[in-house]
């Protein structure tokens, strides 16, 4: 999520709680998935709901084991609440195990339905792209593209 964050949470900007139990991520605006649908806080909340559901059998299940809940504060802000103080707060939604998935594509495959895609999800949907690192100069700004 750091590439999708408008800023990295710190104590100074209010993103990290002093008690170590919450982190607030402010997301970049104007980011879209490969199909043009907007990337929002709903995708982040859904990713947690999807991956933390044992019935989904996501390989990233343990990444979210210490997360109590993920709250959508507005279209571009989420608050991650941990069960207890957490020093490694950036593990959830970070790196390979924490890849955010598009709600509008994965919602039908949540829980036990995760194994009933009939091949529909064999081609990864692409990830949100923003201007800057990771985009090609000829790429449209703030658009996602499918990996090739």
DSSP file (Angstrom, degrees, kcal/mol; ACC not computed):
  #  RESIDUE AA STRUCTURE BP1 BP2  ACC     N-H-->O    O-->H-N    N-H-->O    O-->H-N    TCO  KAPPA ALPHA  PHI   PSI    X-CA   Y-CA   Z-CA
    1    1 A X    >>        0   0    0      0, 0.0     3,-1.4     0, 0.0     4,-0.8   0.000 360.0 360.0 360.0 -21.0    0.0    0.0    0.0
    2    2 A X  G >4  +     0   0    0      1,-0.3     3,-0.8     2,-0.2    92,-0.1   0.857 360.0  52.5 -53.4 -35.5    2.8    2.5    0.4
    3    3 A X  G 34 S+     0   0    0      1,-0.2    -1,-0.3     3,-0.0   130,-0.0   0.810 112.9  45.7 -67.2 -27.5    2.8    3.3   -3.3
    4    4 A X  G <4 S+     0   0    0     -3,-1.4    24,-3.0    23,-0.1     2,-0.3   0.437  93.7 102.7 -93.4  -1.4   -0.9    3.9   -3.0
    5    5 A X  E <<  -A   27   0A   0     -4,-0.8    22,-0.3    -3,-0.8     3,-0.1  -0.650  64.5-148.5 -86.8 137.7   -0.6    6.1    0.1
    6    6 A X  E    S-     0   0A   0     20,-3.5     2,-0.3    -2,-0.3    21,-0.2   0.801  89.7  -2.9 -68.7 -29.2   -0.8    9.8   -0.1
    7    7 A X  E    S-A   26   0A   0     19,-0.9    19,-0.5    -3,-0.0     2,-0.4  -0.975  80.5-104.5-157.2 153.2    1.6    9.8    2.9
    8    8 A X        -     0   0    0     -2,-0.3     7,-0.2    -3,-0.1     5,-0.1  -0.693  47.9-108.4 -80.6 129.6    3.3    7.2    5.0
    9    9 A X        +     0   0    0     -2,-0.4     2,-0.3     6,-0.2    -1,-0.1  -0.334  49.4 163.2 -61.5 135.1    1.7    7.1    8.5
   10   10 A X      > -     0   0    0      1,-0.1     6,-1.9     6,-0.1     5,-1.2  -0.905  52.0-109.4-140.2 168.9    3.8    8.6   11.3
   11   11 A X  T > 5S+     0   0    0     -2,-0.3     3,-0.8     4,-0.2     7,-0.1   0.889 118.1  56.2 -64.2 -38.5    3.2    9.8   14.9
   12   12 A X  T 3 5S+     0   0    0      1,-0.2    -1,-0.2     2,-0.1    -3,-0.1   0.861 110.8  40.5 -65.9 -37.3    3.8   13.3   13.6
   13   13 A X  T 3 5S-     0   0    0     -5,-0.1    -1,-0.2     1,-0.0    -2,-0.2   0.390 114.5-111.8 -94.9   6.4    1.1   13.3   10.9
   14   14 A X  T < 5S+     0   0    0     -3,-0.8    -3,-0.2    -4,-0.4    -2,-0.1   0.495  86.7 117.0  82.9   3.0   -1.4   11.4   13.1
   15   15 A X  S   <S+     0   0    0     -5,-1.2     9,-3.3    -7,-0.2     2,-0.5   0.796  70.1  53.2 -74.6 -28.4   -1.3    8.2   11.0
   16   16 A X  B    S-B   23   0A   0     -6,-1.9     2,-0.2     7,-0.2     7,-0.2  -0.917  83.0-132.9-109.9 133.2    0.1    6.1   13.9
   17   17 A X    >   -     0   0    0      5,-2.3     3,-1.6    -2,-0.5     5,-0.1  -0.576  16.0-127.9 -80.4 145.6   -1.5    6.0   17.2
   18   18 A X  T 3  S+     0   0    0      1,-0.3    -1,-0.1    -2,-0.2    -7,-0.0   0.788 108.8  59.8 -62.8 -27.8    0.7    6.4   20.3
   19   19 A X  T 3  S-     0   0    0      1,-0.1    -1,-0.3     3,-0.0    66,-0.1   0.536 107.6-125.7 -80.6  -4.3   -0.7    3.2   21.8
   20   20 A X  S <  S+     0   0    0     -3,-1.6    66,-2.7     2,-0.2    64,-0.1   0.605  83.7 104.2  75.0  11.8    0.5    1.1   18.8
   21   21 A X  S    S+     0   0    0     64,-0.2    61,-3.4     1,-0.1     2,-0.4   0.610  73.5  42.8-101.9 -13.7   -3.0   -0.3   18.1
   22   22 A X  E     - C   0  81A   0     59,-0.2    -5,-2.3    -5,-0.1     2,-0.4  -0.978  50.9-173.2-137.2 149.3   -4.1    1.7   15.1
   23   23 A X  E     -BC  16  80A   0     57,-1.9    57,-3.0    -2,-0.4     2,-0.6  -0.996  14.0-151.9-135.8 133.5   -2.7    3.0   11.8
   24   24 A X  E     - C   0  79A   0     -9,-3.3     2,-0.5    -2,-0.4    55,-0.2  -0.929   8.3-159.9-109.8 121.8   -4.5    5.4    9.5
   25   25 A X  E     - C   0  78A   0     53,-2.6    53,-2.3    -2,-0.6     2,-0.6  -0.885   3.6-157.5-101.7 124.3   -3.7    5.2    5.8
   26   26 A X  E     -AC   7  77A   0     -2,-0.5   -20,-3.5   -19,-0.5   -19,-0.9  -0.912  21.8-145.5 -98.5 120.8   -4.6    8.2    3.6
   27   27 A X  E     -A    5   0A   0     49,-3.4   -22,-0.3    -2,-0.6     2,-0.1  -0.544  16.6-102.2 -92.4 150.8   -4.9    6.9    0.0
   28   28 A X        -     0   0    0    -24,-3.0     3,-0.4    -2,-0.2     2,-0.2  -0.394  36.6-131.7 -65.2 144.3   -3.9    8.7   -3.2
   29   29 A X  S    S+     0   0    0      1,-0.2     3,-0.1    -2,-0.1    -1,-0.1  -0.624  82.1  37.2 -93.5 157.4   -6.8   10.2   -5.1
   30   30 A X  S    S+     0   0    0      1,-0.3     2,-0.4    -2,-0.2    -1,-0.2   0.686  78.0 139.0  78.8  18.8   -7.3    9.7   -8.8
   31   31 A X        -     0   0    0     -3,-0.4     8,-2.8     8,-0.4     2,-0.3  -0.802  29.4-172.4 -98.1 138.2   -6.0    6.1   -8.9
   32   32 A X  B     -EF  38 129B   0     97,-0.6    97,-1.0    -2,-0.4     6,-0.2  -0.925  22.7-116.7-129.2 153.8   -7.9    3.6  -11.1
   33   33 A X    >   -     0   0    0      4,-3.4     3,-2.2    -2,-0.3   111,-1.0  -0.252  49.0 -88.4 -74.6 173.0   -7.8   -0.2  -11.7
   34   34 A X  T 3  S+     0   0    0     91,-0.4   112,-0.2     1,-0.3    92,-0.1   0.755 129.4  52.5 -56.4 -27.1   -6.8   -1.6  -15.1
   35   35 A X  T 3  S-     0   0    0      2,-0.1    -1,-0.3    90,-0.1     3,-0.1   0.314 121.8-103.6 -95.8   8.4  -10.5   -1.4  -16.2
   36   36 A X  S <  S+     0   0    0     -3,-2.2     2,-0.2     1,-0.3    -2,-0.1   0.311  76.4 136.5  90.6  -9.5  -10.9    2.2  -15.2
   37   37 A X        -     0   0    0      1,-0.1    -4,-3.4    -5,-0.1    -1,-0.3  -0.492  61.9-103.4 -70.5 141.1  -12.9    1.6  -12.0
   38   38 A X  B     -E   32   0B   0     -6,-0.2     2,-0.5    -2,-0.2    -6,-0.3  -0.351  22.6-127.8 -69.2 144.5  -11.6    3.8   -9.2
   39   39 A X        +     0   0    0     -8,-2.8    -8,-0.4   -11,-0.1     2,-0.2  -0.817  45.0 161.8 -86.5 125.2   -9.4    2.5   -6.4
   40   40 A X    >>  -     0   0    0     -2,-0.5     3,-1.1   -11,-0.1     4,-1.0  -0.793  57.4 -89.1-137.2 178.3  -10.9    3.4   -3.0
   41   41 A X  H 3> S+     0   0    0     34,-2.5     4,-2.5     1,-0.3     5,-0.2   0.776 118.8  70.1 -60.2 -27.5  -10.9    2.6    0.6
   42   42 A X  H 3> S+     0   0    0     33,-0.2     4,-2.5     1,-0.2    -1,-0.3   0.862  95.3  53.3 -60.5 -34.8  -13.6    0.0   -0.1
   43   43 A X  H <> S+     0   0    0     -3,-1.1     4,-2.3     2,-0.2    58,-0.4   0.883 109.4  48.4 -66.3 -38.2  -11.0   -2.1   -1.9
   44   44 A X  H  X S+     0   0    0     -4,-1.0     4,-1.8     2,-0.2    -2,-0.2   0.937 113.4  45.7 -68.2 -47.0   -8.7   -2.0    1.1
   45   45 A X  H  X S+     0   0    0     -4,-2.5     4,-2.4     1,-0.2    -2,-0.2   0.933 114.0  49.8 -61.3 -45.7  -11.5   -3.0    3.5
   46   46 A X  H  X S+     0   0    0     -4,-2.5     4,-3.3    -5,-0.2     5,-0.2   0.902 105.2  57.3 -61.0 -41.5  -12.6   -5.7    1.1
   47   47 A X  H  X S+     0   0    0     -4,-2.3     4,-2.9     1,-0.2     5,-0.3   0.913 109.4  45.6 -57.2 -43.2   -9.1   -7.1    0.8
   48   48 A X  H  X S+     0   0    0     -4,-1.8     4,-2.6     2,-0.2    -1,-0.2   0.943 114.0  47.9 -64.1 -47.3   -8.9   -7.6    4.6
   49   49 A X  H  X S+     0   0    0     -4,-2.4     4,-0.6     1,-0.2    -2,-0.2   0.908 116.8  44.6 -59.2 -41.9  -12.4   -9.2    4.7
   50   50 A X  H >< S+     0   0    0     -4,-3.3     3,-0.6    -5,-0.2    61,-0.3   0.957 118.9  38.8 -66.9 -53.8  -11.5  -11.5    1.8
   51   51 A X  H 3< S+     0   0    0     -4,-2.9     7,-0.3    -5,-0.2    -2,-0.2   0.811 114.4  53.0 -73.1 -31.0   -8.0  -12.5    2.9
   52   52 A X  H 3< S+     0   0    0     -4,-2.6     2,-0.7    -5,-0.3    -1,-0.2   0.596  84.3  99.0 -82.2 -10.3   -8.9  -12.8    6.7
   53   53 A X    XX  -     0   0    0     -4,-0.6     3,-1.8    -3,-0.6     4,-0.8  -0.685  66.7-151.3 -78.8 113.3  -11.8  -15.1    6.0
   54   54 A X  G >4 S+     0   0    0     -2,-0.7     3,-0.6     1,-0.3    -1,-0.2   0.807  94.0  64.0 -56.2 -29.5  -10.5  -18.7    6.6
   55   55 A X  G 34 S+     0   0    0      1,-0.2    -1,-0.3     2,-0.1    59,-0.2   0.770  94.8  59.3 -67.0 -24.6  -13.1  -20.0    4.1
   56   56 A X  G <4 S-     0   0    0     -3,-1.8    -1,-0.2    -6,-0.2    -2,-0.2   0.825  94.3-149.3 -69.8 -30.7  -11.3  -18.1    1.3
   57   57 A X    <<  +     0   0    0     -4,-0.8     2,-0.2    -3,-0.6    -3,-0.1   0.873  25.6 179.8  61.7  40.2   -8.1  -20.0    2.1
   58   58 A X    >   -     0   0    0     -5,-0.5     3,-1.6    -7,-0.3    -1,-0.2  -0.475  35.0-133.4 -70.6 140.7   -5.9  -17.1    1.1
   59   59 A X  T 3  S+     0   0    0      1,-0.3     3,-0.3    -2,-0.2    -1,-0.1   0.697 106.9  59.4 -67.0 -17.0   -2.2  -17.8    1.4
   60   60 A X  T >>  +     0   0    0      1,-0.2     3,-1.2     2,-0.1     4,-0.7   0.249  69.0 114.7 -94.1  12.1   -2.0  -14.4    3.1
   61   61 A X  G X4 S+     0   0    0     -3,-1.6     3,-1.2     1,-0.3    -1,-0.2   0.877  74.3  51.9 -50.8 -46.3   -4.4  -15.3    6.0
   62   62 A X  G >4 S+     0   0    0     -3,-0.3     3,-1.2     1,-0.3     4,-0.4   0.759  96.0  69.9 -66.9 -24.3   -1.7  -15.0    8.7
   63   63 A X  G <4 S+     0   0    0     -3,-1.2     3,-0.3     1,-0.3    -1,-0.3   0.836 107.6  37.5 -59.5 -31.7   -0.7  -11.6    7.5
   64   64 A X  G X< S+     0   0    0     -3,-1.2     3,-1.5    -4,-0.7    -1,-0.3   0.296  84.4 106.2-103.9   7.8   -4.0  -10.3    8.8
   65   65 A X  T <  S+     0   0    0     -3,-1.2    -1,-0.2     1,-0.3    -2,-0.1   0.817  83.1  46.1 -60.1 -33.3   -4.2  -12.5   12.0
   66   66 A X  T 3  S+     0   0    0     -4,-0.4    17,-2.7    -3,-0.3     2,-0.5   0.445  88.9 103.7 -90.8  -0.2   -3.4   -9.6   14.3
   67   67 A X  E <   -D   82   0A   0     -3,-1.5    15,-0.3    15,-0.2     3,-0.1  -0.730  47.3-173.4 -86.0 123.3   -5.9   -7.2   12.6
   68   68 A X  E     -     0   0A   0     13,-2.7     2,-0.3    -2,-0.5    14,-0.2   0.893  67.0 -27.2 -79.8 -44.0   -9.1   -6.7   14.6
   69   69 A X  E     -D   81   0A   0     12,-1.7    12,-2.9     2,-0.0     2,-0.4  -0.981  47.9-135.2-164.7 161.7  -10.9   -4.6   12.0
   70   70 A X  E     -D   80   0A   0     -2,-0.3     2,-0.4    10,-0.2    10,-0.2  -0.994  25.8-158.9-126.1 122.9  -10.4   -2.3    9.1
   71   71 A X  E     -D   79   0A   0      8,-3.1     8,-2.6    -2,-0.4     2,-0.7  -0.857  14.5-138.4-108.9 135.4  -12.6    0.8    9.0
   72   72 A X  E     +D   78   0A   0     -2,-0.4     6,-0.2     6,-0.2     3,-0.1  -0.820  22.2 176.9 -86.0 115.0  -13.4    2.9    6.0
   73   73 A X  E     -     0   0A   0      4,-2.4     2,-0.3    -2,-0.7    -1,-0.2   0.826  67.6 -31.1 -89.2 -35.6  -13.3    6.5    7.2
   74   74 A X  E >  S-D   77   0A   0      3,-1.4     3,-1.4     0, 0.0    -1,-0.4  -0.905  85.0 -67.0-162.4-173.5  -14.0    8.0    3.8
   75   75 A X  T 3  S+     0   0    0     -2,-0.3   -34,-2.5     1,-0.3   -33,-0.2   0.761 133.3  27.6 -57.4 -26.0  -13.3    7.2    0.1
   76   76 A X  T 3  S+     0   0    0    -36,-0.2   -49,-3.4   -35,-0.1     2,-0.4   0.067 110.1  73.1-128.6  25.2   -9.6    7.7    0.5
   77   77 A X  E <   +CD  26  74A   0     -3,-1.4    -4,-2.4   -51,-0.2    -3,-1.4  -0.988  48.2 177.6-143.5 131.9   -8.9    6.9    4.2
   78   78 A X  E     -CD  25  72A   0    -53,-2.3   -53,-2.6    -2,-0.4     2,-0.5  -0.968  16.2-149.4-129.4 149.4   -8.8    3.6    6.1
   79   79 A X  E     -CD  24  71A   0     -8,-2.6    -8,-3.1    -2,-0.3     2,-0.6  -0.980   8.3-155.8-118.9 124.7   -8.0    2.8    9.7
   80   80 A X  E     -CD  23  70A   0    -57,-3.0   -57,-1.9    -2,-0.5     2,-0.5  -0.884   9.5-162.5 -99.7 122.7   -6.5   -0.5   10.6
   81   81 A X  E     -CD  22  69A   0    -12,-2.9   -13,-2.7    -2,-0.6   -12,-1.7  -0.927   6.0-153.2-110.4 124.3   -7.1   -1.6   14.2
   82   82 A X  E     - D   0  67A   0    -61,-3.4   -15,-0.2    -2,-0.5     3,-0.1  -0.612  22.8-123.4 -95.5 155.6   -4.9   -4.3   15.7
   83   83 A X  S    S+     0   0    0    -17,-2.7     2,-0.3    -2,-0.2   -16,-0.1   0.800  95.4   0.1 -66.4 -29.7   -5.9   -6.6   18.5
   84   84 A X  S    S-     0   0    0    -18,-0.4    -1,-0.1   -64,-0.1   -16,-0.1  -0.945 106.1 -57.7-150.6 166.8   -2.9   -5.5   20.5
   85   85 A X        -     0   0    0     -2,-0.3     2,-0.4   -66,-0.1   -64,-0.2  -0.176  56.6-161.2 -52.0 141.5    0.0   -3.0   20.1
   86   86 A X        -     0   0    0    -66,-2.7     3,-0.5     1,-0.1    -1,-0.1  -0.975  26.6-175.7-136.8 119.7    1.9   -3.8   17.0
   87   87 A X  S    S+     0   0    0     -2,-0.4     2,-0.8     1,-0.2     3,-0.3   0.829  90.7  54.9 -79.8 -33.5    5.4   -2.7   16.1
   88   88 A X    >   +     0   0    0      1,-0.2     3,-1.5     2,-0.1     4,-0.3  -0.365  68.6 146.8 -95.9  53.2    5.3   -4.3   12.6
   89   89 A X  T 3   +     0   0    0     -2,-0.8     3,-0.5    -3,-0.5    -1,-0.2   0.675  59.9  65.0 -65.9 -20.7    2.1   -2.5   11.6
   90   90 A X  T 3  S+     0   0    0     -3,-0.3    -1,-0.3     1,-0.2   -88,-0.1   0.464  75.6  89.0 -86.4   0.5    3.0   -2.2    8.0
   91   91 A X  S X  S+     0   0    0     -3,-1.5     3,-1.4     2,-0.1     2,-0.2   0.928  73.2  76.0 -62.5 -45.4    2.9   -6.0    7.4
   92   92 A X  T 3  S+     0   0    0     -3,-0.5     6,-0.1    -4,-0.3     3,-0.1  -0.512 111.8   6.9 -68.8 132.3   -0.9   -5.9    6.5
   93   93 A X  T 3  S+     0   0    0     -2,-0.2     2,-0.4     1,-0.2    -1,-0.3   0.740 108.5 112.1  69.1  27.2   -1.4   -4.5    3.0
   94   94 A X    <>  -     0   0    0     -3,-1.4     4,-0.7   -93,-0.1     3,-0.3  -0.992  68.6 -17.2-133.8 136.5    2.3   -4.4    2.2
   95   95 A X  T >4 S-     0   0    0     -2,-0.4     3,-0.6     3,-0.2    -2,-0.0  -0.180 108.7 -33.0  72.7-163.5    4.4   -6.4   -0.2
   96   96 A X  G >4 S+     0   0    0      1,-0.2     3,-1.0     2,-0.2    -1,-0.2   0.879 138.9  48.5 -62.4 -41.7    3.4   -9.6   -1.9
   97   97 A X  G 34 S+     0   0    0     -3,-0.3    -1,-0.2     1,-0.2    -2,-0.2   0.698 113.8  47.9 -74.0 -17.5    1.3  -11.0    1.0
   98   98 A X  G << S+     0   0    0     -4,-0.7    -1,-0.2    -3,-0.6    -3,-0.2   0.075  74.0 149.1-112.9  25.0   -0.6   -7.7    1.4
   99   99 A X    <   -     0   0    0     -3,-1.0     2,-0.3    -5,-0.2    -5,-0.1  -0.360  45.5-127.0 -61.9 133.6   -1.5   -7.0   -2.2
  100  100 A X        -     0   0    0     -7,-0.1     2,-0.3    -2,-0.1    28,-0.2  -0.651  22.6-153.2 -84.0 136.3   -4.8   -5.2   -2.5
  101  101 A X        -     0   0    0    -58,-0.4     2,-0.5    -2,-0.3   -54,-0.2  -0.820  24.2-101.8-110.7 150.9   -7.5   -6.7   -4.7
  102  102 A X    >>  -     0   0    0     -2,-0.3     4,-2.3     1,-0.2     3,-1.1  -0.577  23.2-151.7 -74.7 122.0  -10.3   -4.9   -6.5
  103  103 A X  H 3> S+     0   0    0     -2,-0.5     4,-2.4     1,-0.3     5,-0.2   0.894  92.7  60.9 -57.6 -43.1  -13.6   -5.4   -4.7
  104  104 A X  H 34 S+     0   0    0      1,-0.2    -1,-0.3     2,-0.2     4,-0.1   0.722 114.8  34.4 -64.3 -19.5  -15.6   -5.1   -7.9
  105  105 A X  H <4 S+     0   0    0     -3,-1.1     3,-0.2     2,-0.1    -1,-0.2   0.778 123.7  39.6 -99.5 -34.8  -13.9   -8.2   -9.4
  106  106 A X  H >< S+     0   0    0     -4,-2.3     3,-2.0     1,-0.2    -2,-0.2   0.632  87.0  90.6 -94.6 -14.7  -13.3  -10.4   -6.3
  107  107 A X  G >< S+     0   0    0     -4,-2.4     3,-1.3     1,-0.3    -1,-0.2   0.863  85.4  54.1 -53.0 -41.4  -16.5   -9.9   -4.3
  108  108 A X  G 3  S+     0   0    0      1,-0.3    -1,-0.3    -3,-0.2    -2,-0.1   0.699 108.1  53.0 -66.6 -14.4  -18.3  -12.8   -6.0
  109  109 A X  G <  S+     0   0    0     -3,-2.0    -1,-0.3    -4,-0.1     2,-0.2   0.022  79.0 128.6-110.8  26.7  -15.4  -15.1   -5.0
  110  110 A X    X   -     0   0    0     -3,-1.3     3,-1.4     3,-0.2     5,-0.1  -0.530  69.2 -11.9 -82.6 148.4  -15.2  -14.4   -1.3
  111  111 A X  G >  S-     0   0    0    -61,-0.3     3,-2.2     1,-0.3     4,-0.2  -0.363 136.3  -3.5  67.7-139.0  -15.2  -17.2    1.3
  112  112 A X  G >  S+     0   0    0      1,-0.3     3,-1.1     2,-0.1    -1,-0.3   0.731 128.0  68.7 -61.5 -22.3  -16.0  -20.7    0.1
  113  113 A X  G X  S+     0   0    0     -3,-1.4     3,-2.1     1,-0.2    -1,-0.3   0.556  72.7  91.2 -73.0  -6.7  -16.7  -19.2   -3.4
  114  114 A X  G <  S+     0   0    0     -3,-2.2     3,-0.4     1,-0.3    -1,-0.2   0.750  87.7  48.0 -62.9 -21.4  -13.0  -18.5   -3.8
  115  115 A X  G <  S+     0   0    0     -3,-1.1     3,-0.3     1,-0.2    -1,-0.3   0.331  97.8  72.3 -98.7   7.4  -12.5  -21.9   -5.4
  116  116 A X    <   +     0   0    0     -3,-2.1    -1,-0.2     1,-0.2    -2,-0.1  -0.031  55.0 113.3-112.5  31.7  -15.4  -21.5   -7.8
  117  117 A X    >   -     0   0    0     -3,-0.4     3,-2.2    -8,-0.1    -1,-0.2   0.662  66.7-144.3 -77.1 -14.2  -14.1  -19.0  -10.3
  118  118 A X  T 3  S-     0   0    0     -3,-0.3    -2,-0.1     1,-0.3    -1,-0.1   0.862  72.4 -52.0  51.3  38.2  -14.0  -21.5  -13.1
  119  119 A X  T >  S+     0   0    0      1,-0.1     3,-1.7     2,-0.0     4,-0.3   0.441 107.2 126.5  83.7  -0.8  -10.8  -19.9  -14.4
  120  120 A X  T <  S+     0   0    0     -3,-2.2     3,-0.3     1,-0.3    -2,-0.1   0.781  76.7  43.4 -62.5 -26.3  -12.3  -16.4  -14.4
  121  121 A X  T 3  S+     0   0    0      1,-0.2    -1,-0.3   -15,-0.0     4,-0.1   0.122  78.0 107.8-107.8  21.7   -9.4  -15.1  -12.3
  122  122 A X  S <  S+     0   0    0     -3,-1.7     2,-0.7    -5,-0.1    -1,-0.2   0.849  73.7  61.6 -67.6 -32.9   -6.5  -16.8  -14.0
  123  123 A X  S    S-     0   0    0     -4,-0.3    -1,-0.1    -3,-0.3    23,-0.0  -0.855  98.1-121.4 -92.8 117.3   -5.4  -13.5  -15.6
  124  124 A X        -     0   0    0     -2,-0.7    23,-0.2     1,-0.1     3,-0.1  -0.265  15.4-129.6 -58.4 143.9   -4.5  -11.1  -12.7
  125  125 A X        -     0   0    0      1,-0.2   -91,-0.4    -4,-0.1    -1,-0.1   0.569  45.2-113.7 -74.5  -7.6   -6.5   -7.9  -12.9
  126  126 A X        -     0   0    0     20,-0.1     2,-0.3   -93,-0.1    -1,-0.2  -0.217  29.7 -94.3  93.3 166.6   -3.6   -5.6  -12.7
  127  127 A X  B     -G  145   0C   0     18,-0.8    18,-0.7    -3,-0.1   -95,-0.1  -0.847  42.4 -86.2-121.0 158.2   -2.8   -3.2   -9.9
  128  128 A X        -     0   0    0     -2,-0.3     2,-0.4    16,-0.2   -95,-0.2  -0.339  45.5-158.1 -60.9 141.6   -3.6    0.4   -9.4
  129  129 A X  B     -F   32   0B   0    -97,-1.0   -97,-0.6  -125,-0.0     2,-0.3  -0.942  11.6-177.4-123.5 146.0   -1.0    2.7  -11.0
  130  130 A X        -     0   0    0     -2,-0.4   -99,-0.1     3,-0.3  -100,-0.1  -0.832  40.9 -77.9-129.7 170.4   -0.3    6.3  -10.2
  131  131 A X  S    S+     0   0    0     -2,-0.3     2,-0.3     3,-0.1    -1,-0.1  -0.373  96.5  32.0 -64.8 150.2    2.1    8.8  -11.7
  132  132 A X  S >  S+     0   0    0      4,-0.1     3,-1.8     3,-0.0    -2,-0.0  -0.767 102.1  27.8 107.8-150.2    5.7    8.4  -10.6
  133  133 A X  T 3  S+     0   0    0     -2,-0.3    -3,-0.3     1,-0.3     3,-0.1  -0.191 120.8  23.1 -54.9 132.3    7.6    5.3   -9.8
  134  134 A X  T 3  S+     0   0    0      1,-0.3     2,-0.3    -5,-0.1    -1,-0.3   0.388  99.1 101.7  95.2  -4.0    6.4    2.2  -11.5
  135  135 A X  S <  S-     0   0    0     -3,-1.8    -1,-0.3    -6,-0.0     2,-0.2  -0.847  70.1-120.4-113.2 152.7    4.6    3.8  -14.5
  136  136 A X    >   -     0   0    0     -2,-0.3     3,-1.8     1,-0.1    -4,-0.1  -0.624  25.5-119.6 -84.4 148.1    5.8    4.1  -18.0
  137  137 A X  T 3  S+     0   0    0      1,-0.3    -1,-0.1    -2,-0.2     4,-0.1   0.803 115.4  50.3 -58.2 -28.4    6.1    7.7  -19.4
  138  138 A X  T 3  S+     0   0    0      2,-0.1    -1,-0.3     3,-0.0     2,-0.1   0.519  86.9 109.7 -88.6  -4.4    3.6    6.9  -22.1
  139  139 A X  S <  S-     0   0    0     -3,-1.8     2,-0.1     1,-0.1     3,-0.1  -0.431  81.2-105.4 -69.4 143.0    1.1    5.4  -19.6
  140  140 A X    >   -     0   0    0     -2,-0.1     3,-0.9     1,-0.1    -1,-0.1  -0.458  48.4 -99.2 -62.3 140.7   -2.1    7.5  -19.0
  141  141 A X  T 3  S+     0   0    0      1,-0.2    -1,-0.1    -2,-0.1     3,-0.1  -0.326  98.2   5.5 -64.3 143.6   -1.8    9.2  -15.6
  142  142 A X  T 3  S+     0   0    0      1,-0.2     2,-0.4    -3,-0.1    -1,-0.2   0.825 100.1 121.8  55.9  39.6   -3.5    7.6  -12.6
  143  143 A X    <   -     0   0    0     -3,-0.9     2,-0.3  -112,-0.2    -1,-0.2  -0.965  57.3-129.3-128.1 147.5   -4.7    4.5  -14.5
  144  144 A X        -     0   0    0   -111,-1.0     2,-0.4    -2,-0.4   -16,-0.2  -0.670  20.4-160.8 -91.9 151.2   -4.0    0.9  -13.8
  145  145 A X  B     -G  127   0C   0    -18,-0.7   -18,-0.8    -2,-0.3     2,-0.2  -0.977  23.8-108.5-130.4 148.3   -2.7   -1.5  -16.5
  146  146 A X        -     0   0    0     -2,-0.4   -20,-0.1   -20,-0.2   -21,-0.1  -0.478  41.0-106.3 -71.6 141.6   -2.7   -5.2  -16.6
  147  147 A X              0   0    0    -23,-0.2    -1,-0.1    -2,-0.2   -23,-0.0  -0.392 360.0 360.0 -64.6 145.3    0.7   -6.9  -16.1
  148  148 A X              0   0    0     -2,-0.1    -1,-0.1    -3,-0.1    -2,-0.0   0.372 360.0 360.0-117.4 360.0    2.1   -8.3  -19.4
